[in-house]
């Protein structure tokens, strides 16, 4: 395999990774914004779920605000450190939702939404382009 073939393969892989990133990120954003809005308007089903899980209802507002702000953070260009915090927040919130449902003995179907958002968070984070990573910013700063 010559250098030209290697470069072509790398270019194809980079394009594939970018497509995977954007598909996962768009679905993650839709999931976080939609659940965030539902929490902000405190739909009756959400209020009942929070009470069932043993959490105070005011937590809905906090989660809703952070989900919407986190979505903005992962979608806008620049600010890679803020993106890292948003991804971490999504992971903690959704893995916490999974653990909460398991702790109260909910049906396995209740895990689908939070697990899907955990998976989308991990895929989006893993495949994010270099310029959206904090390490890229650190490399750029030291190469000046």
ABEGO torsion letter per residue (X at the ends): XBAAAAAAAAAAAAAAAAAAAAAAAAAAAAAAAAAAAAAAAGBAAAAAAAAAAGBBAAAAAAAAAAAAAAAAAAABBEGAAAAAAAAAAAAAAAAAAAAAAAAAGBBAAAAAAAAAAAAAAAAAAAABBAAABAAAAAAAAAAX
